[in-house]
């Protein structure tokens, strides 16, 4: 505003110019509280790489609509997201591995599901494009546990009649960081394979048997796969679409081989207690609904339940509440799916329950 006032003084007398400067300065002083609020509105998030591209899309639109609120999200993995918000180093943390109720109470955090997506096995094999390779859950588990060593193994061949499978050694690409995507992927493999559960189990950083290729984040997995002939990796579905990767078709809970899709994620959540009973911790894995993608999971955010400063907390809460209430249209077509409306309506109470240490309630609806 001040610069604009100075710009129009060209050609005016020095007295007029001075008056304009004083008027502009007076106007600027009168607006200082507004400018201070806008300039200080720097919302910082960190954590899960699984939904990071959607968070970035939400952030850019929110910045435009709020005229100055800067939002940043750094994809460092779910484990780091929980660590950083627990230390109050950021305004919110992203995690694909939800914390149980006792941990939320202990850490004084609020946990809110934001969207649903799918984890997809992807391969780099000569002549085999997207959705050409089919695997059952137990065979995929044996591949990832290094019990199947080559792509032309009889068990893989039997599930892919007419597909020319190469005699390449299987190269497993796994996450190097503590990852909610890894936790979701290994949780699915543990559900479909008792042997995998006993030997490796579900976790953000499991001990993979044998030699593996490691990579940081979903983007790192995509890069490593491009450089690894015979490779198999697991990434979020949006990366499959964006980078035109060769996703694998999986046999779901109804015994039908399906390709990953946003419709498949919606089918999984509608067939679960997340939608039916409002239990956002319920598993979306291997649902028997027709078309359901078997490795579907919910992604969450965490924020402070008892912040030191109500206004500071409100900045981050405004962004997250806006995403929950207005982000559906921005989510569709990204490789993720929005939450069912009935679940979204129940989640608003979690925002309303936040109180700063002085008893004030953050004004999170002021956007």
Protein Blocks (a to p, Z undefined) as FASTA:
>chain_A
ZZmmmmmmgopafklmmmmmmmmmmmmmmmmmmmmmmmmmccddedjfklmmmmmmmmmm
mmmmnoopacddddebjklmmmmmmnopafbdcdfbdcdfklmmmnopadddfbdcdddd
ddddehiaehkbccdfklmmmmmnopafbfkbfklmmmmghiacdfbdcdddddfbdcfk
lmmmmmmmmmmmmklmmmnopafbdcdehjddddehjklmmmmmmmmghiacdddfklmm
mnopacdddddfkopacdddfklmmmmmmmpcklmnopakbcfehiabehiafbbcdddd
dddfbdfblklmmmmmmmmmmmmmmmmmmmgonlpacddfklmmmmmmmmmmpccfkopa
cdfklZZ
